[in-house]
Amino acid sequence: MAAELGSPCPPGGPLALGACETVRPFAIGVVGAAAVLYVIGLSGVRWWTAGLRARGVADERAARDWYLLAAGLGLLVAPLLAFTLVSALR
């Protein structure tokens, strides 16, 4: 995000199409929200699987599998949800 904020705004760039001043804050918001949602989601899965292990319902391997599944799906879902949220709040 620091590189994006520090770079000059190209006229008619591929994403901004000349409206860099309005698109740049939106893109920064989407990236930041996606990162926060991703961390919250993975933390929730870790908390949930720790409870399963404490009750003896799951072992370490099952917890790892759930975490990897959530991490993979989160890479797809977090940016889409962040884009939706930032668009709605705009």
N, CA and C atoms as an extended XYZ file, in Angstrom:
270
Properties=species:S:1:pos:R:3:atomname:S:1:resname:S:1:resid:I:1 pbc="F F F"
N         0.819       -1.177        0.000 N   MET     1
C         0.000        0.000        0.000 CA  MET     1
C         0.868        1.248        0.000 C   MET     1
N         2.017        1.189        0.671 N   ALA     2
C         2.908        2.345        0.692 CA  ALA     2
C         3.443        2.647       -0.707 C   ALA     2
N         3.758        1.601       -1.471 N   ALA     3
C         4.238        1.812       -2.838 CA  ALA     3
C         3.146        2.425       -3.704 C   ALA     3
N         1.915        2.002       -3.500 N   GLU     4
C         0.801        2.549       -4.281 CA  GLU     4
C         0.573        4.020       -3.943 C   GLU     4
N         0.627        4.366       -2.679 N   LEU     5
C         0.420        5.757       -2.288 CA  LEU     5
C         1.569        6.658       -2.716 C   LEU     5
N         2.784        6.105       -2.787 N   GLY     6
C         3.951        6.898       -3.141 CA  GLY     6
C         4.187        7.031       -4.631 C   GLY     6
N         3.551        6.209       -5.434 N   SER     7
C         3.790        6.249       -6.875 CA  SER     7
C         2.990        7.390       -7.510 C   SER     7
N         3.538        7.952       -8.601 N   PRO     8
C         2.793        9.022       -9.284 CA  PRO     8
C         1.576        8.454       -9.995 C   PRO     8
N         0.604        9.289      -10.180 N   CYS     9
C        -0.636        8.903      -10.829 CA  CYS     9
C        -0.478        9.049      -12.342 C   CYS     9
N        -0.420        7.960      -13.109 N   PRO    10
C        -0.253        8.103      -14.552 CA  PRO    10
C        -1.550        8.580      -15.199 C   PRO    10
N        -1.454        9.479      -16.136 N   PRO    11
C        -2.669        9.904      -16.823 CA  PRO    11
C        -3.200        8.771      -17.704 C   PRO    11
N        -4.425        8.406      -17.492 N   GLY    12
C        -5.037        7.346      -18.295 CA  GLY    12
C        -4.442        5.996      -18.049 C   GLY    12
N        -4.022        5.727      -16.808 N   GLY    13
C        -3.438        4.436      -16.462 CA  GLY    13
C        -4.418        3.299      -16.726 C   GLY    13
N        -3.946        2.069      -16.707 N   PRO    14
C        -4.801        0.940      -17.074 CA  PRO    14
C        -5.980        0.738      -16.133 C   PRO    14
N        -5.806        1.009      -14.837 N   LEU    15
C        -6.915        0.814      -13.913 CA  LEU    15
C        -7.682        2.106      -13.706 C   LEU    15
N        -6.953        3.194      -13.534 N   ALA    16
C        -7.591        4.461      -13.172 CA  ALA    16
C        -8.316        5.108      -14.338 C   ALA    16
N        -7.851        4.901      -15.544 N   LEU    17
C        -8.442        5.513      -16.730 CA  LEU    17
C        -8.607        7.020      -16.565 C   LEU    17
N        -7.588        7.634      -15.985 N   GLY    18
C        -7.596        9.077      -15.814 CA  GLY    18
C        -8.243        9.546      -14.529 C   GLY    18
N        -8.850        8.678      -13.763 N   ALA    19
C        -9.517        9.051      -12.514 CA  ALA    19
C        -8.771        8.463      -11.328 C   ALA    19
N        -7.473        8.620      -11.319 N   CYS    20
C        -6.634        8.009      -10.292 CA  CYS    20
C        -6.944        8.543       -8.897 C   CYS    20
N        -7.320        9.807       -8.803 N   GLU    21
C        -7.569       10.402       -7.506 CA  GLU    21
C        -8.784        9.781       -6.826 C   GLU    21
N        -9.730        9.261       -7.593 N   THR    22
C       -10.902        8.625       -6.992 CA  THR    22
C       -10.740        7.125       -6.844 C   THR    22
N        -9.959        6.503       -7.707 N   VAL    23
C        -9.791        5.053       -7.660 CA  VAL    23
C        -8.753        4.641       -6.620 C   VAL    23
N        -7.702        5.425       -6.453 N   ARG    24
C        -6.625        5.048       -5.541 CA  ARG    24
C        -7.107        4.862       -4.104 C   ARG    24
N        -7.858        5.788       -3.506 N   PRO    25
C        -8.326        5.541       -2.132 CA  PRO    25
C        -9.254        4.332       -2.040 C   PRO    25
N       -10.025        4.092       -3.077 N   PHE    26
C       -10.905        2.933       -3.099 CA  PHE    26
C       -10.085        1.638       -3.104 C   PHE    26
N        -9.042        1.590       -3.917 N   ALA    27
C        -8.194        0.399       -3.994 CA  ALA    27
C        -7.471        0.151       -2.677 C   ALA    27
N        -6.997        1.215       -2.040 N   ILE    28
C        -6.330        1.069       -0.746 CA  ILE    28
C        -7.318        0.543        0.288 C   ILE    28
N        -8.544        1.032        0.271 N   GLY    29
C        -9.570        0.550        1.194 CA  GLY    29
C        -9.899       -0.913        0.992 C   GLY    29
N        -9.963       -1.333       -0.264 N   VAL    30
C       -10.268       -2.733       -0.567 CA  VAL    30
C        -9.135       -3.642       -0.092 C   VAL    30
N        -7.903       -3.266       -0.350 N   VAL    31
C        -6.767       -4.093        0.066 CA  VAL    31
C        -6.693       -4.167        1.590 C   VAL    31
N        -6.877       -3.041        2.252 N   GLY    32
C        -6.839       -3.035        3.713 CA  GLY    32
C        -7.969       -3.854        4.316 C   GLY    32
N        -9.175       -3.706        3.793 N   ALA    33
C       -10.313       -4.475        4.308 CA  ALA    33
C       -10.136       -5.969        4.046 C   ALA    33
N        -9.595       -6.317        2.885 N   ALA    34
C        -9.365       -7.731        2.575 CA  ALA    34
C        -8.363       -8.339        3.551 C   ALA    34
N        -7.309       -7.607        3.868 N   ALA    35
C        -6.316       -8.116        4.816 CA  ALA    35
C        -6.926       -8.316        6.197 C   ALA    35
N        -7.710       -7.347        6.636 N   VAL    36
C        -8.345       -7.456        7.953 CA  VAL    36
C        -9.334       -8.623        7.984 C   VAL    36
N       -10.152       -8.759        6.958 N   LEU    37
C       -11.112       -9.865        6.902 CA  LEU    37
C       -10.415      -11.218        6.859 C   LEU    37
N        -9.309      -11.297        6.150 N   TYR    38
C        -8.561      -12.552        6.045 CA  TYR    38
C        -7.997      -12.965        7.405 C   TYR    38
N        -7.412      -12.010        8.099 N   VAL    39
C        -6.834      -12.308        9.419 CA  VAL    39
C        -7.932      -12.674       10.411 C   VAL    39
N        -9.047      -11.963       10.388 N   ILE    40
C       -10.155      -12.278       11.292 CA  ILE    40
C       -10.708      -13.677       10.998 C   ILE    40
N       -10.867      -14.003        9.734 N   GLY    41
C       -11.375      -15.319        9.362 CA  GLY    41
C       -10.457      -16.442        9.798 C   GLY    41
N        -9.162      -16.294        9.566 N   LEU    42
C        -8.223      -17.340        9.963 CA  LEU    42
C        -8.116      -17.441       11.474 C   LEU    42
N        -8.206      -16.319       12.173 N   SER    43
C        -8.185      -16.352       13.643 CA  SER    43
C        -9.409      -17.078       14.180 C   SER    43
N       -10.552      -16.844       13.542 N   GLY    44
C       -11.766      -17.554       13.942 CA  GLY    44
C       -11.663      -19.048       13.739 C   GLY    44
N       -11.056      -19.471       12.653 N   VAL    45
C       -10.878      -20.903       12.394 CA  VAL    45
C        -9.919      -21.504       13.409 C   VAL    45
N        -8.851      -20.770       13.748 N   ARG    46
C        -7.911      -21.278       14.768 CA  ARG    46
C        -8.602      -21.433       16.123 C   ARG    46
N        -9.442      -20.459       16.480 N   TRP    47
C       -10.161      -20.516       17.747 CA  TRP    47
C       -11.137      -21.690       17.749 C   TRP    47
N       -11.866      -21.866       16.638 N   TRP    48
C       -12.829      -22.944       16.526 CA  TRP    48
C       -12.153      -24.314       16.603 C   TRP    48
N       -11.050      -24.503       15.869 N   THR    49
C       -10.371      -25.804       15.887 CA  THR    49
C        -9.687      -26.065       17.228 C   THR    49
N        -9.252      -25.012       17.915 N   ALA    50
C        -8.686      -25.215       19.257 CA  ALA    50
C        -9.764      -25.741       20.205 C   ALA    50
N       -10.986      -25.250       20.070 N   GLY    51
C       -12.093      -25.768       20.878 CA  GLY    51
C       -12.413      -27.213       20.542 C   GLY    51
N       -12.364      -27.553       19.259 N   LEU    52
C       -12.602      -28.943       18.866 CA  LEU    52
C       -11.539      -29.876       19.440 C   LEU    52
N       -10.291      -29.446       19.384 N   ARG    53
C        -9.207      -30.266       19.939 CA  ARG    53
C        -9.334      -30.399       21.444 C   ARG    53
N        -9.732      -29.325       22.124 N   ALA    54
C        -9.868      -29.368       23.583 CA  ALA    54
C       -10.980      -30.332       24.007 C   ALA    54
N       -12.030      -30.440       23.215 N   ARG    55
C       -13.119      -31.366       23.533 CA  ARG    55
C       -12.831      -32.790       23.066 C   ARG    55
N       -11.730      -32.985       22.345 N   GLY    56
C       -11.373      -34.314       21.864 CA  GLY    56
C       -12.121      -34.733       20.610 C   GLY    56
N       -12.745      -33.789       19.927 N   VAL    57
C       -13.502      -34.101       18.718 CA  VAL    57
C       -12.588      -34.169       17.500 C   VAL    57
N       -11.504      -33.424       17.518 N   ALA    58
C       -10.589      -33.378       16.377 CA  ALA    58
C        -9.153      -33.485       16.877 C   ALA    58
N        -8.293      -33.946       15.992 N   ASP    59
C        -6.872      -34.021       16.335 CA  ASP    59
C        -6.117      -32.899       15.628 C   ASP    59
N        -4.816      -32.894       15.774 N   GLU    60
C        -3.981      -31.834       15.188 CA  GLU    60
C        -4.065      -31.827       13.667 C   GLU    60
N        -4.135      -32.995       13.066 N   ARG    61
C        -4.206      -33.070       11.605 CA  ARG    61
C        -5.510      -32.473       11.073 C   ARG    61
N        -6.617      -32.768       11.741 N   ALA    62
C        -7.902      -32.203       11.319 CA  ALA    62
C        -7.899      -30.683       11.464 C   ALA    62
N        -7.308      -30.189       12.541 N   ALA    63
C        -7.224      -28.740       12.750 CA  ALA    63
C        -6.407      -28.094       11.636 C   ALA    63
N        -5.293      -28.729       11.282 N   ARG    64
C        -4.466      -28.196       10.199 CA  ARG    64
C        -5.206      -28.206        8.868 C   ARG    64
N        -5.946      -29.276        8.606 N   ASP    65
C        -6.707      -29.362        7.354 CA  ASP    65
C        -7.774      -28.271        7.274 C   ASP    65
N        -8.483      -28.032        8.365 N   TRP    66
C        -9.480      -26.963        8.380 CA  TRP    66
C        -8.821      -25.604        8.172 C   TRP    66
N        -7.665      -25.403        8.801 N   TYR    67
C        -6.960      -24.128        8.662 CA  TYR    67
C        -6.517      -23.920        7.211 C   TYR    67
N        -5.972      -24.946        6.592 N   LEU    68
C        -5.538      -24.832        5.196 CA  LEU    68
C        -6.724      -24.604        4.251 C   LEU    68
N        -7.841      -25.258        4.529 N   LEU    69
C        -9.035      -25.036        3.718 CA  LEU    69
C        -9.519      -23.591        3.858 C   LEU    69
N        -9.557      -23.093        5.085 N   ALA    70
C        -9.985      -21.712        5.308 CA  ALA    70
C        -9.006      -20.721        4.684 C   ALA    70
N        -7.717      -21.025        4.746 N   ALA    71
C        -6.718      -20.130        4.156 CA  ALA    71
C        -6.880      -20.067        2.639 C   ALA    71
N        -7.104      -21.199        2.014 N   GLY    72
C        -7.277      -21.220        0.556 CA  GLY    72
C        -8.555      -20.532        0.113 C   GLY    72
N        -9.650      -20.829        0.787 N   LEU    73
C       -10.912      -20.180        0.434 CA  LEU    73
C       -10.898      -18.699        0.789 C   LEU    73
N       -10.199      -18.359        1.861 N   GLY    74
C       -10.116      -16.962        2.274 CA  GLY    74
C        -9.401      -16.092        1.256 C   GLY    74
N        -8.424      -16.665        0.564 N   LEU    75
C        -7.735      -15.902       -0.480 CA  LEU    75
C        -8.681      -15.491       -1.603 C   LEU    75
N        -9.709      -16.283       -1.826 N   LEU    76
C       -10.696      -15.959       -2.855 CA  LEU    76
C       -11.828      -15.088       -2.319 C   LEU    76
N       -12.292      -15.384       -1.127 N   VAL    77
C       -13.485      -14.740       -0.590 CA  VAL    77
C       -13.188      -13.367        0.006 C   VAL    77
N       -12.085      -13.211        0.705 N   ALA    78
C       -11.788      -11.943        1.401 CA  ALA    78
C       -11.734      -10.742        0.455 C   ALA    78
N       -11.054      -10.808       -0.695 N   PRO    79
C       -11.073       -9.644       -1.591 CA  PRO    79
C       -12.455       -9.335       -2.157 C   PRO    79
N       -13.232      -10.368       -2.460 N   LEU    80
C       -14.575      -10.132       -2.991 CA  LEU    80
C       -15.477       -9.486       -1.943 C   LEU    80
N       -15.406       -9.989       -0.716 N   LEU    81
C       -16.202       -9.403        0.355 CA  LEU    81
C       -15.729       -7.992        0.673 C   LEU    81
N       -14.431       -7.780        0.663 N   ALA    82
C       -13.894       -6.435        0.920 CA  ALA    82
C       -14.344       -5.450       -0.152 C   ALA    82
N       -14.314       -5.865       -1.403 N   PHE    83
C       -14.771       -4.998       -2.495 CA  PHE    83
C       -16.240       -4.631       -2.305 C   PHE    83
N       -17.048       -5.613       -1.922 N   THR    84
C       -18.463       -5.360       -1.691 CA  THR    84
C       -18.686       -4.405       -0.533 C   THR    84
N       -17.973       -4.627        0.572 N   LEU    85
C       -18.136       -3.769        1.741 CA  LEU    85
C       -17.671       -2.333        1.472 C   LEU    85
N       -16.511       -2.188        0.860 N   VAL    86
C       -15.992       -0.853        0.587 CA  VAL    86
C       -16.890       -0.132       -0.413 C   VAL    86
N       -17.414       -0.849       -1.394 N   SER    87
C       -18.329       -0.239       -2.358 CA  SER    87
C       -19.601        0.233       -1.679 C   SER    87
N       -20.127       -0.578       -0.771 N   ALA    88
C       -21.364       -0.225       -0.083 CA  ALA    88
C       -21.165        0.960        0.862 C   ALA    88
N       -20.001        1.065        1.463 N   LEU    89
C       -19.745        2.145        2.408 CA  LEU    89
C       -19.294        3.426        1.733 C   LEU    89
N       -19.075        3.388        0.462 N   ARG    90
C       -18.584        4.542       -0.284 CA  ARG    90
C       -19.619        5.574       -0.531 C   ARG    90
